[in-house]
Amino acid sequence: MQNKLTAPSAKELYFKAVLLFLANDDVVGADQALKRYMNNDPTFFNTRQQKFAQALITSVKEQNLGLFSNEW
């Protein structure tokens, strides 16, 4: 992101967008969106939001709630 003032709010919007994909049962869309967001904003990589979203996506893909519960 070029603008330092909008970077924190962009990360929150990326995270919320991934959650909306998951709420609509679109795991593939959530995964693709997360990858696109990390490409758009390299500072989003390894943030708490990115790690949490990735763990959610992995748990939903594998249909393993225990995996998510153990990590978080």
N, C-alpha and C positions, 0 to 999 in steps of 0.2 A: 504494500500500500504506500502510496506517495505521501498522503496527508497523515501526519502523526496524530492529529486530533480525532480523526475518524477510525483509526485502526482498532482501538478497544471495542467500539460499538460494532464494527464489522465482524469481529470475532464472535461476539454474542449473537449477531444475526446469522452467521454461518452455523453456529451450534443449534440455534432454534430451527433453522431450515432443515437440518438433518433430523431433528426430532419430529418435525412435521412429516417428513418422508416416512419415518418409522411408524408414526401414528396412523398413516394411510396404508400400512402393510406393504410398503414399497422398499424392501431391503436393498434391492439392486440400485434403485434411484438414490437411496441414502448413501450407499457406498461410492457411487459415481460422483455425487455432489460433494462428499467429503474430500475425495481426491482432487476434484476441480478447485475447491476452496483452498486446499493446501498449495496447489500450483499458483493460484491467484495471489495468495498472501503467504510467503514462506515463514513468516513469524507465527502463523497459526499452528505450524507443525510443533509438536511436543508441548502444547499448552494443555492445561487441565481439561478444557472443553474438548479439544481434539482427542485426547486419550480416552475421555469418558465416552464420547460419541463412537470411537472405534471399538471400545469394549462392548457397547450396546449393540452395534452392528454385528460383531462377531458372535455374541450370545444369541441374537435373534436368528442369524444364519444357521447356527448349529442347534437351535432350539434347546439351549442348555442354560436354564436360569441359574443353576448352581455355579457355572463358570463365571457369570457376572457377579453373583453374590460373593464368591470367594475372592475375586479381584478387588471389589470395592467395598 
